[in-house]
Amino acid sequence: MKKYYTYIILTKDNTLYCGYTDDLEKRFEAHLKGKGAKYTRVHKPLKIVYSKEFETKSEAMKEEYRIKKMKRAEKLELLKEQKQFEILSRKFLKQT
């Protein structure tokens, strides 16, 4: 079954770009080559700092829209929450 992703990219000038895709790796490569969004042609991407998987394109697009409406501080909090979840998940997996 096809998966869809909402993602946030950190750029070289410390801005955040949000988008959605069905192939995270391929889309990031497109951004790096200047063939992604107009925004990332000017604000060069560094790395993906957030991604979330969805079953449908509609869900991924709704999440993208929700994130794009957030203020920068809210986006940073979202990144922090995901990072804490990843750390806790790894710790839990090591214990089992």
C-alpha positions as CSV (number, residue, x, y, z in Angstrom):
1,M,0.0,0.0,0.0
2,K,1.3,3.4,-0.9
3,K,2.3,5.7,1.9
4,Y,2.3,9.5,2.0
5,Y,4.5,11.8,4.2
6,T,4.4,15.3,5.5
7,Y,7.9,16.6,6.1
8,I,9.8,19.7,7.3
9,I,13.2,20.7,5.9
10,L,15.7,22.9,7.7
11,T,17.4,25.2,5.3
12,K,20.9,26.7,5.3
13,D,19.5,30.1,6.4
14,N,17.7,28.4,9.3
15,T,14.2,28.6,7.9
16,L,11.7,25.7,7.8
17,Y,10.0,24.4,4.7
18,C,7.0,22.1,4.9
19,G,5.7,19.8,2.2
20,Y,4.1,16.4,1.4
21,T,5.1,13.6,-0.8
22,D,4.8,9.9,-1.5
23,D,8.5,9.3,-1.7
24,L,10.5,11.2,1.0
25,E,14.0,10.4,-0.3
26,K,13.2,11.2,-3.9
27,R,11.5,14.5,-2.9
28,F,14.4,15.6,-0.7
29,E,16.8,14.8,-3.6
30,A,14.7,17.0,-5.9
31,H,14.9,19.9,-3.3
32,L,18.7,19.5,-3.2
33,K,18.9,19.7,-7.0
34,G,16.8,22.8,-7.1
35,K,13.9,20.9,-8.7
36,G,11.6,20.8,-5.7
37,A,9.7,23.9,-4.6
38,K,10.5,27.5,-5.5
39,Y,11.2,28.2,-1.8
40,T,14.0,25.6,-1.6
41,R,15.6,26.9,-4.8
42,V,16.4,30.1,-2.8
43,H,16.6,28.7,0.7
44,K,18.9,25.8,0.2
45,P,17.9,22.6,2.1
46,L,20.1,21.1,4.8
47,K,18.2,18.1,6.1
48,I,14.7,16.7,6.9
49,V,14.0,17.4,10.5
50,Y,10.5,16.1,10.7
51,S,8.4,13.5,8.9
52,K,5.1,11.8,9.6
53,E,3.6,8.9,7.6
54,F,0.0,8.8,6.4
55,E,-2.3,6.2,4.7
56,T,-3.8,8.8,2.3
57,K,-2.7,11.8,0.3
58,S,-5.5,13.8,1.8
59,E,-4.3,13.2,5.4
60,A,-0.7,14.2,4.4
61,M,-2.0,17.4,2.7
62,K,-4.2,18.3,5.8
63,E,-1.2,17.9,8.1
64,E,1.0,20.0,5.7
65,Y,-1.7,22.7,5.8
66,R,-1.9,22.5,9.6
67,I,1.8,22.9,10.0
68,K,2.1,25.7,7.4
69,K,-0.4,27.7,9.5
70,M,1.8,27.4,12.6
71,K,4.1,30.1,13.9
72,R,7.8,29.2,13.9
73,A,7.8,28.6,17.7
74,E,5.0,26.1,17.3
75,K,6.9,24.3,14.5
76,L,10.0,24.1,16.7
77,E,7.9,22.6,19.5
78,L,6.6,20.0,17.1
79,L,10.1,19.1,16.2
80,K,11.1,18.9,19.8
81,E,8.2,16.6,20.6
82,Q,9.0,14.3,17.7
83,K,12.7,14.2,18.8
84,Q,11.7,13.3,22.4
85,F,9.3,10.6,21.1
86,E,12.2,9.1,18.9
87,I,14.5,9.0,21.9
88,L,11.9,7.4,24.2
89,S,11.1,4.8,21.4
90,R,14.7,3.8,21.0
91,K,15.1,3.5,24.8
92,F,12.0,1.3,25.0
93,L,13.1,-0.9,22.1
94,K,16.4,-1.5,23.7
95,Q,14.7,-2.7,26.9
96,T,12.6,-5.3,25.1
